[in-house]
Each structure stands twice: as structure tokens, then as C-alpha cells.
Amino acid sequence: MELRAWRSFIPAAVTLLAVSACGAPTASGGDAMSPAVSAPLGAAGAQRQVDSKSILKVLTKTVVIGSTIDPKNGDQNPRGLTIAHGSPHGTLTKGQLVFCNYSDSSGNPGAGTSIDVLNPSAGSTPQRFFDNALIKGCVGTAVHPHDGTVYGAGEASGNLVEIGKKGAVEKTYGGKTFVTPFSDIVTNPSQNFSPLYVYVGTTKGTVVSISVGFYGNGTATEVAKGFATSKNSQGGLAPSGFQYDQVNDTLYIVDGASNTIVSFFNASDLLDKDEIIVQPGGKTFKCRYPKTSCGKLVMSGSPLNAPMASAVLPNGNLVVANTQGTANTLVELTPTGKVLDTKVVDTSSTQGVYGLVARGTTDANTVLFFTDSNSNTVQELTR
């Protein structure tokens, strides 16, 4: 039995949400074009309630957590912010903020090689976790939710590196599949017997999925292509800002080159090469199995202005960071594309926010952390 069909017989560990099918197969069973306008619908019949209360509006206080400059080699220009889950006998502890540096001590873009951590409290001092040319031009970090493994994406090196919980290289992914990684995230589907997945965006405009964990086989597959890309001195724009909502098995992707935010529903069912092809303009999708997994346009156009980083809030809403226009503007929106608020977090005209992550369990205790490469700091938005 095909793995895709076999999975349909596995009971969900918890109630899962998906997105209703966007299009239907052709008579021959081939690809279908999707307008990507369907609404979220749970695979088990449930549906996430859209929360229209703005969290960004009540986060009025900014706290500097600490410097992001690597204490040993001076690497700077932080990217890829995430939160460690902690693991037995590992270097990282639960709640630590993990990031990497894109530039070296002289500010040369694409020359940074270090991953560092900060404790999530004001006045923290950066601690090095990893440093290696295998992640040169580091643009993304992702942390395994169970064992503390870290994945670092090097744009200049062209590698995704699996780093053990004590900071040693475990495995290196490279070659034609990756070309130049641009963003990454580890996802943890709530299905029984499902592997974890590392999703990687590349400057080729593709999304690569790697199945890892106890049930994973380590295989890297290009599951989507067609995202718009552009280049500039800071690496340009490509599929980035990857965020995963475990509640509904949805992967969110920001594409600043096309000024769009899209979602892939039933993301853990993306198993085959180029299952989703993003059409020119970034608003529609050609999907091989549209009833199983496909794409959906969340939002395009203003107030988005070349966004790059993003965060999923505990209530399922999104916050993204613009890099053009009034750079360093955060935009909060629902998964249906309703804008709830905007906030400028750095008045510099130079883009600086390349990493965002949310922490909390309810609207009342949600906070946002962001990297600012203009000051080389991690800062917190709180009440």
C-alpha cells in the first residue's frame, strides 16, 4: 500500500487540523490547478477558531535580552531565531534563544560561521554552541523538539548541517537538492508513527523536506518549487520565515520576493518530488495530490513589504517582519489574511529583523523575541 494511503488508516494522536482540498484531480488523475482560497478545516472535523484580538497591540515594552555577537570570533548579523526545548545531557537548556550569525566580525555578508544562544532574560551574555565553515553564511537554525539536535543552514556553504545536542557535527546535507539554503524549521506532526520533518527553503525557490527522528530515514526531497527569489548584498529574498502550526499540520512560508505569505496544509503528507508548484506571482498552486496536501494564499501585497522573518503565535495568528519600505515593521495577521496591527521595532531605514519567535500559551502571556542586526541584539516585545 502506498505510504500516503497507509497513513490515512493511522489514528491521530490528538485532534488535527488540515485545510480543505483546493482543487480536484483531473480525469486522468494528474495535477490540478488550485486557486488556493479554501478555508481551514480539521482533518478530524475540528476547526481552529480565528482569534481577531491583536497581541502585537498590547506588547508595548521592548527589552534588550543581550548581544548576538559571537564571544570568540566576533561574528555578527543574527539570523534564524528559535527556542530550545531542552534535552537530557545536552548543551542547550529549555527556553534558551538559539540564533546564528550571517556575517563575520568585519561585517562581510555570508562569512559568519557560528551558532550562539542567549538565556531569555534581560542582560544575558551570548554563549557559543557551534562554529564551523560547514554553515558559512548561516541563515537559519532549527531545534529538534525532543533530543536537542540543531540544524544550521549555511547559504554560502550550501549545506544543512545536523548538529548533535553537545555541538558536534552529526550529518551534512548538501548537493544539488539544497543549492543554497535560506531558511529552515523542524516540525513535529501529531500523527502516530510519523517522522519529524526539517523543511528548508533555498535561493533556488524550492522547499526541501527531510524526514528525521525515530521514524525518519534522513532522505531529502524537494517537495515544492516555483517560489520567487531575488538577490541583494544581504542574501536577497527567497522562501523563508518557515513556521509550523502543529495543531493543524500547516506549514507557513513567507516569500518577500513576491510579497506573499502562503500555507501548505497537511504538510507532513508532502512526500514526493515537487508535489506543489507555486505559479508565477505566488498566489496559485499546481498540486499533484490536491485532496491530500496543497497550498493556500494567506495574504499578498500591502502592508507586506518584502517580508522575511515570521512567527506563529500560540493562538494561531502570524507576525511577519518587513525588510523594505519602513523597514523593520512587524505585521500581525490571522491565518485568513486579516491584518490586526503593525508595529515598527527599529526606526533605522536598514533592514535588521531577520529572526522572530513567539513564546507563551495564551493571549495573556504571549511575548515576541526578535533579532536586530542593526544593533546586533535579541530583543523582547512584552507587556
Secondary structure by P-SEA (a helix, b strand, c coil): ccaaaaaaacccccbbbbbcccccccccccbbbbcccccbbbccccccccccccccccccbbbbcccccccccccccccbbbbbccccccccccccccccccccccccccccccccccccccbbbbbbcccccccccccbbbbccccbbbbbbbcccccbbbbcccccccccccccccccccccbbbbbccccbbbbbbbbccccbbbbbbbcccccccccccccbbbbbbccccccccccccccccccbbbbbbccccbbbbbcccccccccccbbbcccccbbbbcccccccccccccccccccccbbbbccccbbbbbbccccccbbbbbcccccccccccccccccccccbbbbbccccccbbbbbbbccccbbbbbcc
